[in-house]
Amino acid sequence: MTEKIVSLRELRENTSTYISEVGKGRSFLVMRKSQPIFRLSPVDEESAWEEVIDFTKLRRGGIPLEELLSRLKKRIENPKA
């Protein structure tokens, strides 16, 4: 599917319509004064978020804040440990 070219003015005036279309998988190239300024496209769900750490894997239900802060402090003081 090719992306549609829209003006910035058109996007501003019909934002909810374009949000709905992007939600359906369509992409748009937004132009201002005959110059492309950005692309509006759906988020790739797999690359949208990066898991840094899942504290529930350390202990069921997570860990207390004090313990987390203590572990982070130790990691900062000794990064190779």
N, C-alpha and C positions, 0 to 999 in steps of 0.2 A: 504494500500500500504506500503510495507517495504522500508526502506531507503537504499540507495546504499552506499557502503563504497568506498571512493576515497582517493588517496594519496594527500598529500599537493602539491607535484610536479605536479600531474595531474591537480589539481585545478588551480595552477599558470599558467600552459601552456594553459589551455582552460577555462579561467575565463568567457568569454562572453557566452560560451555554458552553463556553470553551472548557470549563472545568468538567462539565458533564461529558463532553466529547473525549477529553483526555482520559477520563475514567473508563471509557469504552475502548481505549487503546489507540486513539488517533494522535498524531503529532502535528505540530504547527511551527512554522518558521515565522517569527514576528519581525516585521520591518518598520523602520522609522526613516522617513525621507529617503526612500529607496535603498536603504542600507540595512542588512540583517543585523539585529541586535541580540536576539537570543532565540533558543529553540524551546518550545513547550512540549514535553513528552511524558508519557507514563513512567513511573518509577519502576525500575527492575527490582522486584521484591528480594531477590537473592543477594543483590549487592547494596541494598538500601541501608542495612544495618550491619555493623561488625560487632561480634561478641568479643568483649575484652576479657571478661571473667564472669563466670556464673558462681556466685557464692553459695548457692544451694548445693553445688557439687562438693563443697568443702564439708558442709554439715547440713543435714536435712532441716529445712526451714531457714537456712541462712546462718549468719554469725552476728553476734552483738556488735554494735558500732565501736565500742571500746576495743574489742579484739581486732577488728578491721584496722582501726587507726594504729594500734600497736604493731600489727604486721606491716603496714605501709611504712611506718617510721623505721622499723628494722631494715626494710628493703632499701629505703633511701640512704640509711647510714652504711649499709653493706650491700651494694647492688649486685655483686657477683655471687652472693650466697644463695 
